[in-house]
Amino acid sequence: MSSPDPIPWQEIDSKRFIERGQVYTPRRDEIETTLLELIPAEADEPFVAVELGTGAGWLSAAVLCRFPQAHIIGLDGSPAMLDATRQTLAPYTGRFDLRLFRLEDIDWRVSLSNVRVILSSLVIHHLDDEGKQRLFYDLYDVLEPGGALLLADLVAPTSEVARRAYARAWDAEVRRQSVELMGDTGAYDEFVRTQWNLFDYPDPVDTPSPLPDQLRWLTDLGYVGVDVFWLRAGHAVYGGYKPK
């Protein structure tokens, strides 16, 4: 008997993540700081950035704030997420373009060109190994010389020991942030109740890949400066640059 098809991401999931994303993501402030420092641009330099999966728009807003001459193209598969992003980016009218997309499609990739940086937070783990490699390949051509592909995402453990460590660390981070940001453990309790921790409760729609594999794929495709820039609780910031 075949297993049922995985249930795709739904708008109820978008609503929950808009409300709880800062609590559910380990140290999102550190992720933001790390990504901004890695963008290959001077503070007053004009350039185009792309964010794959804007969520509620926190990362796009951070880019537009840090780089006053930047323009960002924000892509997301959820109308609710794009609406939230539009509200978040309201102070930056005229400097952003929001578009609905499907991550696995090709058309949006070939429509882009001369991009300085492509950013993504907690999105590409929805692609399988082959899908990630194709994405890395396609985005290499989109970048201008010296441009960067910078990813913040869940990564697959390479052993059972690592899986347990990732799971426990993620639980601990969410519990701490629930108290610090919300004043109680309510958000953490919801995180546990909804089985959000995929290291304990795998979901067919989530297909993170091991970090060593992804670094090798990037290197083999010609990216340089490929590295892991931050890592905590099974969440990593990593990526590389197109040679100048």
N, C-alpha and C positions, 0 to 999 in steps of 0.2 A: 504494500500500500504506500503510495507516494505521500511525502510530507506536504502540508499545506504551504501555499505560497507565503513568503514573508509579508507582513503587514507594512506598507510603506509609511513614511513620515506623514503625519496628518496635522491639520491646523490646530488641533487640541495640543499636540506636542509643541508646535510653535508657540502657542500661548503660554504653556508652562515654562518653556525655555526663556521667553522674553521676561517672564516674572522672576525666574530662579537662576538664570544663566550665570550671574555673577557669583552666586553661592555654589552652584554645581561645578564651576570651572576652577580648578586649583590655582590660586594666586593669579587671577586674571590681570591684576595691576602689573605684576612682574612680566607676564607675557606681553602686555602692551608696551612696556618700557623696552623690552628686548627687541621686539619687532621694529619699533621706531628707530632705535639706534642702528639697526642693520640696513635701513633704507639708504641706497647710494645716491644721496642728493644733499645739497647744501640747504640750509633753512629757508633761504629766500629764492630758491631755484624753481622755475616752472617745470612741471612734469606731469605725466599721466600715470595714475595708479589704478589698479583693478583689485577689487575684493571679491573673492568667490565665496558666496554665502555670507551676506551681511549681518544676519541675525537682527538684533535690535539697533545696529549701527554704531556700536561703541568704538570699533576699530577704525572705521571710516572717519568718524568724528575726530579721533585722535590724530589721524594723518592730516586732516584738513587744518586742525589747530596748530600742529607742529610746523607744517609747511604751508604758509599763507598763499603761495602761488600755485599750489598743486590743484589738480582736478581729478576726481575719482569716479570711476565707473563701478557701481555696486550691483552685483548679481545675486539673486536668491530665487529659490524655487517655491517660496511661500509668499502669497499676497500679504498675509498678516505680518511677516517679517519685513517686507518692503514698506508697508505702512508705518511700522514702528521705526524703521530706518529714516523714512522721510521726516518723521517728527523729530528724531534725534538730530538730523542734519539741517533742520530749519534755519539755524543761524548762518548757514553757509550757502544760501540760495545762489544759484548760478554756477556753483563749483562742483556739482555732482550730477550724475545721470544714473538713474535706477532702472534696472531691467529684470524681467522675469526670465528665468532660464532653467534648463535641466542639465545638471552637471555632466551627465554622460553623453550629451549631444555634442556634435562637432561644429555646428553652424556658428555658435557664439564665439568659438575659438578663432575661426578663420576671419571673423569680422573685426578682430582686434589687430592693432599694429602699433609699433613704436611706443611700447609701454615701458616705463622705467621700473616699476615694481608690481608684482602680482602677489597679493597677500591672501591668506585663507586661515580661518580659525574654526576647527572642529567640523570640517566638511568632507575632506577627501577620503576619510575612512569609510565613506559610503561606497567607494569604488573598490573593486577587487584588485588583485595584483596587476593583472593585465590592463585594467582600466587606469590605474595610477601611472603605469609606464607610458601608456598612450597620452595621458594628460601631460606628463612631464615633457614628452617629445613635442607635442603640439605647442605648448607654451614657450618652449625654447625659441621658436620662430617668431613669437609675438613680442618678445623682449627686444629692446634696443641694445646695442653693444654696451656692456657694463651693467645692464639691468639685472634685477634679482627676482628669484622665486623664493618666497619666504612663507613657511607653513607652520602653523601651530595645530597639532592634532594628537589624537589618541594613537598609540603605537602598540602593536601586538607583542606580548611577552615571548621570549624565546625558550622558556622553560616553565615548569609548574611552580618552581620556587619564585620565579619572577612574577608569575600571574598572581600568586597569593600576596606578594609584596605590593604590587600595583593596587590590588583590590583594597587591602587594608589601608594603604596610604591615602587612597582616594576617599574612602569613608572618613578617615580622620580629618582630611582637609575640609570636606563639606561640613562635618560637624562643627569644626572650629569656626568656619566662616558663617555658618548659620547663626551661631551665638554672637559673633562680632558684628555682623552686618544687619541681622534681623532681631537680635536681642533675646532669642531663645532657640531651642532645637527644632522648631516646627518645620523649617525647610529641610533640615536633615532627616527628620522623621518621614517626610514625604519622599525624599530621595530614596530611602530604604524601602518604603511601602510600595513605590512604583517600580522597584527593581531597576533603577537607572544605571547602576554600576555594572557595566557590561563585562568586567573582568570576573564578576561573580555570576552574572546572568546574561550569557551571550544571546545576541539577537541577530537573526539572519540578515537584517538590513545593515548591520555594522560589520565591516570587514577590514579592520585595521591590519596593516602589514608590519612586519618587524623593521625596526629602525635600521639595522645594518643593511638589509635588502634595499631599502629606499635610498640610502646614501650611495650604494653601489649603482643603482639605476641612474641617479642624477649624474654621477661621475662618468659612467659609460656613455651618456648622451652628450657629454661635452661641457657640462657645468663645471665651474671652478670655484675654489673656496668653499667646497661642500663641507658642511659641519653640523654638529648638534650644538646649539647655542644656549639651550636651557632644557631641563628635564625634571619633572616631578610627578609622582603618582600616575605613571603611565601616560602622561601628557608631555609632548616635546615641542620645542621650537627648532626647526632645522630648515635647510635649503641650500641654495647655491646661486652663483652669478654667471651670467653669460660673458665670455671673454670680451674685452674691449677691442 
